[in-house]
């Protein structure tokens, strides 16, 4: 069995929103063209359901 490659993106709240809106726009375009939306649906759901992680901010003035 071949090992699957995975990619991890770190996005802030704004970037996450941009990605969700872009994928949703792509999905709507595919629906208008009467084309399958399966892969876009999967990626959109993964993006929406992606876990969050709190990031510790360092004090840069020290």
N, CA, C, O and CB atoms as a CASP TS submission, in Angstrom:
PFRMAT TS
TARGET T0000
AUTHOR 0000-0000-0000
METHOD Language model
MODEL 1
PARENT N/A
ATOM      1  N   UNK     1       0.845  -1.181   0.000  1.00  0.00           N
ATOM      2  CA  UNK     1       0.000   0.000   0.000  1.00  0.00           C
ATOM      3  C   UNK     1       0.889   1.242   0.000  1.00  0.00           C
ATOM      4  O   UNK     1       1.814   1.366   0.803  1.00  0.00           O
ATOM      5  CB  UNK     1      -0.960  -0.001   1.223  1.00  0.00           C
ATOM      6  N   UNK     2       0.592   2.139  -0.901  1.00  0.00           N
ATOM      7  CA  UNK     2       1.393   3.341  -1.051  1.00  0.00           C
ATOM      8  C   UNK     2       0.987   4.399  -0.021  1.00  0.00           C
ATOM      9  O   UNK     2      -0.193   4.572   0.284  1.00  0.00           O
ATOM     10  CB  UNK     2       1.253   3.897  -2.471  1.00  0.00           C
ATOM     11  N   UNK     3       1.980   5.091   0.499  1.00  0.00           N
ATOM     12  CA  UNK     3       1.727   6.125   1.474  1.00  0.00           C
ATOM     13  C   UNK     3       1.152   7.358   0.784  1.00  0.00           C
ATOM     14  O   UNK     3       1.708   7.836  -0.205  1.00  0.00           O
ATOM     15  CB  UNK     3       3.011   6.474   2.236  1.00  0.00           C
ATOM     16  N   UNK     4       0.031   7.875   1.308  1.00  0.00           N
ATOM     17  CA  UNK     4      -0.582   9.059   0.724  1.00  0.00           C
ATOM     18  C   UNK     4       0.089  10.313   1.255  1.00  0.00           C
ATOM     19  O   UNK     4       0.413  10.404   2.439  1.00  0.00           O
ATOM     20  CB  UNK     4      -2.086   9.093   1.016  1.00  0.00           C
ATOM     21  N   UNK     5       0.293  11.276   0.372  1.00  0.00           N
ATOM     22  CA  UNK     5       0.867  12.553   0.779  1.00  0.00           C
ATOM     23  C   UNK     5      -0.248  13.463   1.276  1.00  0.00           C
ATOM     24  O   UNK     5      -1.310  13.537   0.658  1.00  0.00           O
ATOM     25  CB  UNK     5       1.641  13.217  -0.393  1.00  0.00           C
ATOM     26  N   UNK     6      -0.018  14.145   2.370  1.00  0.00           N
ATOM     27  CA  UNK     6      -0.997  15.077   2.941  1.00  0.00           C
ATOM     28  C   UNK     6      -0.363  16.456   3.006  1.00  0.00           C
ATOM     29  O   UNK     6       0.851  16.592   3.163  1.00  0.00           O
ATOM     30  CB  UNK     6      -1.474  14.612   4.362  1.00  0.00           C
ATOM     31  N   UNK     7      -1.185  17.453   2.885  1.00  0.00           N
ATOM     32  CA  UNK     7      -0.723  18.833   3.004  1.00  0.00           C
ATOM     33  C   UNK     7      -1.510  19.508   4.115  1.00  0.00           C
ATOM     34  O   UNK     7      -2.708  19.275   4.280  1.00  0.00           O
ATOM     35  CB  UNK     7      -0.882  19.605   1.656  1.00  0.00           C
ATOM     36  N   UNK     8      -0.824  20.340   4.865  1.00  0.00           N
ATOM     37  CA  UNK     8      -1.446  21.056   5.974  1.00  0.00           C
ATOM     38  C   UNK     8      -1.278  22.550   5.722  1.00  0.00           C
ATOM     39  O   UNK     8      -0.172  23.028   5.473  1.00  0.00           O
ATOM     40  CB  UNK     8      -0.819  20.638   7.351  1.00  0.00           C
ATOM     41  N   UNK     9      -2.378  23.274   5.788  1.00  0.00           N
ATOM     42  CA  UNK     9      -2.354  24.727   5.624  1.00  0.00           C
ATOM     43  C   UNK     9      -2.687  25.378   6.955  1.00  0.00           C
ATOM     44  O   UNK     9      -3.571  24.913   7.675  1.00  0.00           O
ATOM     45  CB  UNK     9      -3.349  25.187   4.521  1.00  0.00           C
ATOM     46  N   UNK    10      -1.990  26.440   7.279  1.00  0.00           N
ATOM     47  CA  UNK    10      -2.339  27.233   8.450  1.00  0.00           C
ATOM     48  C   UNK    10      -2.943  28.524   7.944  1.00  0.00           C
ATOM     49  O   UNK    10      -2.271  29.320   7.288  1.00  0.00           O
ATOM     50  CB  UNK    10      -1.096  27.501   9.373  1.00  0.00           C
ATOM     51  N   UNK    11      -4.214  28.729   8.250  1.00  0.00           N
ATOM     52  CA  UNK    11      -4.938  29.896   7.771  1.00  0.00           C
ATOM     53  C   UNK    11      -5.502  30.672   8.948  1.00  0.00           C
ATOM     54  O   UNK    11      -5.933  30.091   9.944  1.00  0.00           O
ATOM     55  CB  UNK    11      -6.062  29.487   6.807  1.00  0.00           C
ATOM     56  N   UNK    12      -5.492  32.002   8.820  1.00  0.00           N
ATOM     57  CA  UNK    12      -6.183  32.775   9.845  1.00  0.00           C
ATOM     58  C   UNK    12      -7.671  32.796   9.513  1.00  0.00           C
ATOM     59  O   UNK    12      -8.094  32.242   8.498  1.00  0.00           O
ATOM     60  CB  UNK    12      -5.610  34.226   9.947  1.00  0.00           C
ATOM     61  N   UNK    13      -8.454  33.430  10.364  1.00  0.00           N
ATOM     62  CA  UNK    13      -9.906  33.426  10.198  1.00  0.00           C
ATOM     63  C   UNK    13     -10.316  34.034   8.852  1.00  0.00           C
ATOM     64  O   UNK    13     -11.214  33.518   8.188  1.00  0.00           O
ATOM     65  CB  UNK    13     -10.571  34.195  11.346  1.00  0.00           C
ATOM     66  N   UNK    14      -9.668  35.115   8.454  1.00  0.00           N
ATOM     67  CA  UNK    14      -9.993  35.780   7.190  1.00  0.00           C
ATOM     68  C   UNK    14      -9.666  34.873   5.997  1.00  0.00           C
ATOM     69  O   UNK    14     -10.489  34.722   5.094  1.00  0.00           O
ATOM     70  CB  UNK    14      -9.223  37.116   7.072  1.00  0.00           C
ATOM     71  N   UNK    15      -8.477  34.272   5.989  1.00  0.00           N
ATOM     72  CA  UNK    15      -8.065  33.386   4.899  1.00  0.00           C
ATOM     73  C   UNK    15      -8.992  32.173   4.796  1.00  0.00           C
ATOM     74  O   UNK    15      -9.325  31.730   3.697  1.00  0.00           O
ATOM     75  CB  UNK    15      -6.612  32.925   5.105  1.00  0.00           C
ATOM     76  N   UNK    16      -9.402  31.646   5.939  1.00  0.00           N
ATOM     77  CA  UNK    16     -10.325  30.512   5.965  1.00  0.00           C
ATOM     78  C   UNK    16     -11.636  30.907   5.296  1.00  0.00           C
ATOM     79  O   UNK    16     -12.189  30.139   4.509  1.00  0.00           O
ATOM     80  CB  UNK    16     -10.575  30.034   7.421  1.00  0.00           C
ATOM     81  N   UNK    17     -12.134  32.100   5.607  1.00  0.00           N
ATOM     82  CA  UNK    17     -13.375  32.577   4.999  1.00  0.00           C
ATOM     83  C   UNK    17     -13.255  32.753   3.495  1.00  0.00           C
ATOM     84  O   UNK    17     -14.176  32.425   2.748  1.00  0.00           O
ATOM     85  CB  UNK    17     -13.790  33.883   5.629  1.00  0.00           C
ATOM     86  N   UNK    18     -12.107  33.277   3.050  1.00  0.00           N
ATOM     87  CA  UNK    18     -11.868  33.447   1.616  1.00  0.00           C
ATOM     88  C   UNK    18     -11.895  32.095   0.914  1.00  0.00           C
ATOM     89  O   UNK    18     -12.502  31.956  -0.148  1.00  0.00           O
ATOM     90  CB  UNK    18     -10.519  34.153   1.366  1.00  0.00           C
ATOM     91  N   UNK    19     -11.247  31.110   1.500  1.00  0.00           N
ATOM     92  CA  UNK    19     -11.196  29.780   0.900  1.00  0.00           C
ATOM     93  C   UNK    19     -12.585  29.151   0.821  1.00  0.00           C
ATOM     94  O   UNK    19     -12.947  28.571  -0.203  1.00  0.00           O
ATOM     95  CB  UNK    19     -10.257  28.877   1.698  1.00  0.00           C
ATOM     96  N   UNK    20     -13.357  29.261   1.887  1.00  0.00           N
ATOM     97  CA  UNK    20     -14.717  28.699   1.894  1.00  0.00           C
ATOM     98  C   UNK    20     -15.560  29.393   0.831  1.00  0.00           C
ATOM     99  O   UNK    20     -16.283  28.729   0.089  1.00  0.00           O
ATOM    100  CB  UNK    20     -15.380  28.851   3.298  1.00  0.00           C
ATOM    101  N   UNK    21     -15.477  30.717   0.748  1.00  0.00           N
ATOM    102  CA  UNK    21     -16.267  31.447  -0.260  1.00  0.00           C
ATOM    103  C   UNK    21     -15.845  31.100  -1.678  1.00  0.00           C
ATOM    104  O   UNK    21     -16.693  30.985  -2.563  1.00  0.00           O
ATOM    105  CB  UNK    21     -16.138  32.950  -0.046  1.00  0.00           C
ATOM    106  N   UNK    22     -14.553  30.933  -1.908  1.00  0.00           N
ATOM    107  CA  UNK    22     -14.068  30.577  -3.249  1.00  0.00           C
ATOM    108  C   UNK    22     -14.554  29.184  -3.655  1.00  0.00           C
ATOM    109  O   UNK    22     -14.997  28.979  -4.785  1.00  0.00           O
ATOM    110  CB  UNK    22     -12.526  30.633  -3.296  1.00  0.00           C
ATOM    111  N   UNK    23     -14.469  28.243  -2.736  1.00  0.00           N
ATOM    112  CA  UNK    23     -14.942  26.886  -3.034  1.00  0.00           C
ATOM    113  C   UNK    23     -16.451  26.865  -3.262  1.00  0.00           C
ATOM    114  O   UNK    23     -16.941  26.158  -4.143  1.00  0.00           O
ATOM    115  CB  UNK    23     -14.572  25.926  -1.894  1.00  0.00           C
ATOM    116  N   UNK    24     -17.174  27.627  -2.478  1.00  0.00           N
ATOM    117  CA  UNK    24     -18.624  27.681  -2.651  1.00  0.00           C
ATOM    118  C   UNK    24     -18.980  28.317  -3.996  1.00  0.00           C
ATOM    119  O   UNK    24     -19.918  27.877  -4.661  1.00  0.00           O
ATOM    120  CB  UNK    24     -19.277  28.468  -1.496  1.00  0.00           C
ATOM    121  N   UNK    25     -18.243  29.339  -4.393  1.00  0.00           N
ATOM    122  CA  UNK    25     -18.459  29.955  -5.704  1.00  0.00           C
ATOM    123  C   UNK    25     -18.192  28.967  -6.828  1.00  0.00           C
ATOM    124  O   UNK    25     -18.940  28.907  -7.804  1.00  0.00           O
ATOM    125  CB  UNK    25     -17.568  31.184  -5.868  1.00  0.00           C
ATOM    126  N   UNK    26     -17.117  28.191  -6.687  1.00  0.00           N
ATOM    127  CA  UNK    26     -16.797  27.174  -7.690  1.00  0.00           C
ATOM    128  C   UNK    26     -17.914  26.131  -7.758  1.00  0.00           C
ATOM    129  O   UNK    26     -18.307  25.698  -8.841  1.00  0.00           O
ATOM    130  CB  UNK    26     -15.441  26.495  -7.366  1.00  0.00           C
ATOM    131  N   UNK    27     -18.413  25.737  -6.598  1.00  0.00           N
ATOM    132  CA  UNK    27     -19.495  24.749  -6.539  1.00  0.00           C
ATOM    133  C   UNK    27     -20.738  25.290  -7.239  1.00  0.00           C
ATOM    134  O   UNK    27     -21.377  24.577  -8.013  1.00  0.00           O
ATOM    135  CB  UNK    27     -19.823  24.379  -5.071  1.00  0.00           C
ATOM    136  N   UNK    28     -21.078  26.539  -6.972  1.00  0.00           N
ATOM    137  CA  UNK    28     -22.252  27.149  -7.613  1.00  0.00           C
ATOM    138  C   UNK    28     -22.088  27.210  -9.131  1.00  0.00           C
ATOM    139  O   UNK    28     -23.044  26.965  -9.866  1.00  0.00           O
ATOM    140  CB  UNK    28     -22.492  28.562  -7.056  1.00  0.00           C
ATOM    141  N   UNK    29     -20.882  27.534  -9.605  1.00  0.00           N
ATOM    142  CA  UNK    29     -20.621  27.567 -11.049  1.00  0.00           C
ATOM    143  C   UNK    29     -20.812  26.183 -11.671  1.00  0.00           C
ATOM    144  O   UNK    29     -21.399  26.053 -12.745  1.00  0.00           O
ATOM    145  CB  UNK    29     -19.193  28.078 -11.325  1.00  0.00           C
ATOM    146  N   UNK    30     -20.310  25.150 -10.985  1.00  0.00           N
ATOM    147  CA  UNK    30     -20.466  23.787 -11.493  1.00  0.00           C
ATOM    148  C   UNK    30     -21.937  23.383 -11.541  1.00  0.00           C
ATOM    149  O   UNK    30     -22.371  22.719 -12.482  1.00  0.00           O
ATOM    150  CB  UNK    30     -19.677  22.800 -10.624  1.00  0.00           C
ATOM    151  N   UNK    31     -22.698  23.779 -10.535  1.00  0.00           N
ATOM    152  CA  UNK    31     -24.130  23.460 -10.516  1.00  0.00           C
ATOM    153  C   UNK    31     -24.828  24.140 -11.689  1.00  0.00           C
ATOM    154  O   UNK    31     -25.664  23.532 -12.357  1.00  0.00           O
ATOM    155  CB  UNK    31     -24.776  23.899  -9.173  1.00  0.00           C
ATOM    156  N   UNK    32     -24.481  25.408 -11.939  1.00  0.00           N
ATOM    157  CA  UNK    32     -25.080  26.127 -13.078  1.00  0.00           C
ATOM    158  C   UNK    32     -24.766  25.449 -14.404  1.00  0.00           C
ATOM    159  O   UNK    32     -25.598  25.430 -15.310  1.00  0.00           O
ATOM    160  CB  UNK    32     -24.585  27.573 -13.113  1.00  0.00           C
ATOM    161  N   UNK    33     -23.551  24.889 -14.517  1.00  0.00           N
ATOM    162  CA  UNK    33     -23.137  24.212 -15.747  1.00  0.00           C
ATOM    163  C   UNK    33     -23.600  22.764 -15.786  1.00  0.00           C
ATOM    164  O   UNK    33     -23.282  22.038 -16.728  1.00  0.00           O
ATOM    165  CB  UNK    33     -21.629  24.269 -15.891  1.00  0.00           C
ATOM    166  N   UNK    34     -24.343  22.341 -14.780  1.00  0.00           N
ATOM    167  CA  UNK    34     -24.851  20.977 -14.678  1.00  0.00           C
ATOM    168  C   UNK    34     -23.716  19.953 -14.712  1.00  0.00           C
ATOM    169  O   UNK    34     -23.808  18.922 -15.378  1.00  0.00           O
ATOM    170  CB  UNK    34     -25.842  20.697 -15.808  1.00  0.00           C
ATOM    171  N   UNK    35     -22.637  20.263 -13.975  1.00  0.00           N
ATOM    172  CA  UNK    35     -21.483  19.371 -13.876  1.00  0.00           C
ATOM    173  C   UNK    35     -21.389  18.813 -12.459  1.00  0.00           C
ATOM    174  O   UNK    35     -21.935  19.407 -11.529  1.00  0.00           O
ATOM    175  CB  UNK    35     -20.173  20.112 -14.261  1.00  0.00           C
ATOM    176  N   UNK    36     -20.712  17.692 -12.281  1.00  0.00           N
ATOM    177  CA  UNK    36     -20.609  17.088 -10.940  1.00  0.00           C
ATOM    178  C   UNK    36     -19.800  17.967  -9.977  1.00  0.00           C
ATOM    179  O   UNK    36     -18.824  18.608 -10.366  1.00  0.00           O
ATOM    180  CB  UNK    36     -19.963  15.697 -11.036  1.00  0.00           C
ATOM    181  N   UNK    37     -20.229  17.977  -8.723  1.00  0.00           N
ATOM    182  CA  UNK    37     -19.578  18.809  -7.702  1.00  0.00           C
ATOM    183  C   UNK    37     -18.924  17.976  -6.600  1.00  0.00           C
ATOM    184  O   UNK    37     -18.537  18.516  -5.564  1.00  0.00           O
ATOM    185  CB  UNK    37     -20.592  19.761  -7.084  1.00  0.00           C
ATOM    186  N   UNK    38     -18.800  16.683  -6.813  1.00  0.00           N
ATOM    187  CA  UNK    38     -18.352  15.763  -5.761  1.00  0.00           C
ATOM    188  C   UNK    38     -17.042  16.192  -5.096  1.00  0.00           C
ATOM    189  O   UNK    38     -16.987  16.313  -3.872  1.00  0.00           O
ATOM    190  CB  UNK    38     -18.187  14.379  -6.337  1.00  0.00           C
ATOM    191  N   UNK    39     -16.000  16.421  -5.873  1.00  0.00           N
ATOM    192  CA  UNK    39     -14.698  16.721  -5.281  1.00  0.00           C
ATOM    193  C   UNK    39     -14.711  18.075  -4.589  1.00  0.00           C
ATOM    194  O   UNK    39     -14.102  18.238  -3.532  1.00  0.00           O
ATOM    195  CB  UNK    39     -13.604  16.688  -6.349  1.00  0.00           C
ATOM    196  N   UNK    40     -15.403  19.050  -5.177  1.00  0.00           N
ATOM    197  CA  UNK    40     -15.480  20.374  -4.553  1.00  0.00           C
ATOM    198  C   UNK    40     -16.260  20.277  -3.246  1.00  0.00           C
ATOM    199  O   UNK    40     -15.908  20.929  -2.263  1.00  0.00           O
ATOM    200  CB  UNK    40     -16.146  21.404  -5.511  1.00  0.00           C
ATOM    201  N   UNK    41     -17.314  19.469  -3.228  1.00  0.00           N
ATOM    202  CA  UNK    41     -18.087  19.254  -1.998  1.00  0.00           C
ATOM    203  C   UNK    41     -17.199  18.674  -0.899  1.00  0.00           C
ATOM    204  O   UNK    41     -17.251  19.119   0.248  1.00  0.00           O
ATOM    205  CB  UNK    41     -19.284  18.314  -2.267  1.00  0.00           C
ATOM    206  N   UNK    42     -16.394  17.692  -1.249  1.00  0.00           N
ATOM    207  CA  UNK    42     -15.510  17.055  -0.264  1.00  0.00           C
ATOM    208  C   UNK    42     -14.508  18.047   0.318  1.00  0.00           C
ATOM    209  O   UNK    42     -14.314  18.110   1.532  1.00  0.00           O
ATOM    210  CB  UNK    42     -14.764  15.882  -0.903  1.00  0.00           C
ATOM    211  N   UNK    43     -13.882  18.811  -0.555  1.00  0.00           N
ATOM    212  CA  UNK    43     -12.877  19.774  -0.092  1.00  0.00           C
ATOM    213  C   UNK    43     -13.538  20.891   0.719  1.00  0.00           C
ATOM    214  O   UNK    43     -12.983  21.343   1.721  1.00  0.00           O
ATOM    215  CB  UNK    43     -12.102  20.372  -1.293  1.00  0.00           C
ATOM    216  N   UNK    44     -14.708  21.331   0.293  1.00  0.00           N
ATOM    217  CA  UNK    44     -15.435  22.366   1.018  1.00  0.00           C
ATOM    218  C   UNK    44     -15.789  21.888   2.427  1.00  0.00           C
ATOM    219  O   UNK    44     -15.610  22.626   3.396  1.00  0.00           O
ATOM    220  CB  UNK    44     -16.709  22.766   0.251  1.00  0.00           C
ATOM    221  N   UNK    45     -16.286  20.671   2.543  1.00  0.00           N
ATOM    222  CA  UNK    45     -16.613  20.132   3.862  1.00  0.00           C
ATOM    223  C   UNK    45     -15.382  19.964   4.737  1.00  0.00           C
ATOM    224  O   UNK    45     -15.432  20.244   5.935  1.00  0.00           O
ATOM    225  CB  UNK    45     -17.320  18.804   3.719  1.00  0.00           C
ATOM    226  N   UNK    46     -14.272  19.507   4.152  1.00  0.00           N
ATOM    227  CA  UNK    46     -13.029  19.385   4.917  1.00  0.00           C
ATOM    228  C   UNK    46     -12.574  20.746   5.420  1.00  0.00           C
ATOM    229  O   UNK    46     -12.096  20.877   6.547  1.00  0.00           O
ATOM    230  CB  UNK    46     -11.925  18.741   4.061  1.00  0.00           C
ATOM    231  N   UNK    47     -12.729  21.759   4.572  1.00  0.00           N
ATOM    232  CA  UNK    47     -12.308  23.112   4.945  1.00  0.00           C
ATOM    233  C   UNK    47     -13.181  23.659   6.061  1.00  0.00           C
ATOM    234  O   UNK    47     -12.676  24.241   7.021  1.00  0.00           O
ATOM    235  CB  UNK    47     -12.357  24.049   3.732  1.00  0.00           C
ATOM    236  N   UNK    48     -14.490  23.475   5.938  1.00  0.00           N
ATOM    237  CA  UNK    48     -15.413  23.973   6.960  1.00  0.00           C
ATOM    238  C   UNK    48     -15.178  23.264   8.286  1.00  0.00           C
ATOM    239  O   UNK    48     -15.199  23.898   9.341  1.00  0.00           O
ATOM    240  CB  UNK    48     -16.870  23.787   6.511  1.00  0.00           C
ATOM    241  N   UNK    49     -14.954  21.947   8.242  1.00  0.00           N
ATOM    242  CA  UNK    49     -14.818  21.140   9.455  1.00  0.00           C
ATOM    243  C   UNK    49     -13.381  21.047   9.987  1.00  0.00           C
ATOM    244  O   UNK    49     -13.127  20.322  10.949  1.00  0.00           O
ATOM    245  CB  UNK    49     -15.333  19.758   9.189  1.00  0.00           C
ATOM    246  N   UNK    50     -12.462  21.756   9.384  1.00  0.00           N
ATOM    247  CA  UNK    50     -11.058  21.672   9.802  1.00  0.00           C
ATOM    248  C   UNK    50     -10.919  22.122  11.261  1.00  0.00           C
ATOM    249  O   UNK    50     -11.512  23.121  11.667  1.00  0.00           O
ATOM    250  CB  UNK    50     -10.155  22.541   8.877  1.00  0.00           C
ATOM    251  N   UNK    51     -10.144  21.387  12.033  1.00  0.00           N
ATOM    252  CA  UNK    51      -9.977  21.755  13.440  1.00  0.00           C
ATOM    253  C   UNK    51      -9.187  23.049  13.584  1.00  0.00           C
ATOM    254  O   UNK    51      -8.364  23.391  12.735  1.00  0.00           O
ATOM    255  CB  UNK    51      -9.279  20.631  14.204  1.00  0.00           C
ATOM    256  N   UNK    52      -9.449  23.753  14.662  1.00  0.00           N
ATOM    257  CA  UNK    52      -8.695  24.974  14.944  1.00  0.00           C
ATOM    258  C   UNK    52      -7.660  24.679  16.021  1.00  0.00           C
ATOM    259  O   UNK    52      -7.788  23.734  16.801  1.00  0.00           O
ATOM    260  CB  UNK    52      -9.641  26.130  15.388  1.00  0.00           C
ATOM    261  N   UNK    53      -6.656  25.500  16.036  1.00  0.00           N
ATOM    262  CA  UNK    53      -5.602  25.353  17.034  1.00  0.00           C
ATOM    263  C   UNK    53      -5.221  26.747  17.490  1.00  0.00           C
ATOM    264  O   UNK    53      -4.992  27.638  16.672  1.00  0.00           O
ATOM    265  CB  UNK    53      -4.359  24.575  16.465  1.00  0.00           C
ATOM    266  N   UNK    54      -5.157  26.927  18.769  1.00  0.00           N
ATOM    267  CA  UNK    54      -4.755  28.224  19.296  1.00  0.00           C
ATOM    268  C   UNK    54      -3.255  28.363  19.138  1.00  0.00           C
ATOM    269  O   UNK    54      -2.495  27.437  19.423  1.00  0.00           O
ATOM    270  CB  UNK    54      -5.176  28.388  20.783  1.00  0.00           C
ATOM    271  N   UNK    55      -2.841  29.532  18.679  1.00  0.00           N
ATOM    272  CA  UNK    55      -1.426  29.789  18.461  1.00  0.00           C
ATOM    273  C   UNK    55      -0.955  30.763  19.524  1.00  0.00           C
ATOM    274  O   UNK    55      -1.594  31.781  19.790  1.00  0.00           O
ATOM    275  CB  UNK    55      -1.159  30.344  17.030  1.00  0.00           C
ATOM    276  N   UNK    56       0.144  30.437  20.106  1.00  0.00           N
ATOM    277  CA  UNK    56       0.709  31.287  21.140  1.00  0.00           C
ATOM    278  C   UNK    56       1.475  32.428  20.479  1.00  0.00           C
ATOM    279  O   UNK    56       2.346  32.202  19.638  1.00  0.00           O
ATOM    280  CB  UNK    56       1.632  30.473  22.088  1.00  0.00           C
ATOM    281  N   UNK    57       1.145  33.636  20.862  1.00  0.00           N
ATOM    282  CA  UNK    57       1.833  34.804  20.309  1.00  0.00           C
ATOM    283  C   UNK    57       2.994  35.176  21.201  1.00  0.00           C
ATOM    284  O   UNK    57       2.861  35.280  22.420  1.00  0.00           O
ATOM    285  CB  UNK    57       0.869  35.998  20.152  1.00  0.00           C
ATOM    286  N   UNK    58       4.138  35.376  20.565  1.00  0.00           N
ATOM    287  CA  UNK    58       5.319  35.798  21.324  1.00  0.00           C
ATOM    288  C   UNK    58       5.367  37.308  21.396  1.00  0.00           C
ATOM    289  O   UNK    58       4.915  37.995  20.480  1.00  0.00           O
ATOM    290  CB  UNK    58       6.615  35.250  20.688  1.00  0.00           C
ATOM    291  N   UNK    59       5.906  37.821  22.468  1.00  0.00           N
ATOM    292  CA  UNK    59       6.089  39.248  22.613  1.00  0.00           C
ATOM    293  C   UNK    59       7.366  39.634  21.880  1.00  0.00           C
ATOM    294  O   UNK    59       8.461  39.295  22.328  1.00  0.00           O
ATOM    295  CB  UNK    59       6.145  39.665  24.113  1.00  0.00           C
ATOM    296  N   UNK    60       7.240  40.331  20.770  1.00  0.00           N
ATOM    297  CA  UNK    60       8.370  40.669  19.905  1.00  0.00           C
ATOM    298  C   UNK    60       9.212  41.826  20.447  1.00  0.00           C
ATOM    299  O   UNK    60      10.277  42.113  19.899  1.00  0.00           O
ATOM    300  CB  UNK    60       7.867  41.016  18.524  1.00  0.00           C
ATOM    301  N   UNK    61       8.760  42.496  21.509  1.00  0.00           N
ATOM    302  CA  UNK    61       9.486  43.673  22.016  1.00  0.00           C
ATOM    303  C   UNK    61      10.623  43.292  22.933  1.00  0.00           C
ATOM    304  O   UNK    61      11.429  44.158  23.273  1.00  0.00           O
ATOM    305  CB  UNK    61       8.543  44.600  22.750  1.00  0.00           C
ATOM    306  N   UNK    62      10.732  42.056  23.347  1.00  0.00           N
ATOM    307  CA  UNK    62      11.800  41.638  24.276  1.00  0.00           C
ATOM    308  C   UNK    62      13.062  41.330  23.558  1.00  0.00           C
ATOM    309  O   UNK    62      14.056  40.965  24.186  1.00  0.00           O
ATOM    310  CB  UNK    62      11.383  40.437  25.076  1.00  0.00           C
TER
END
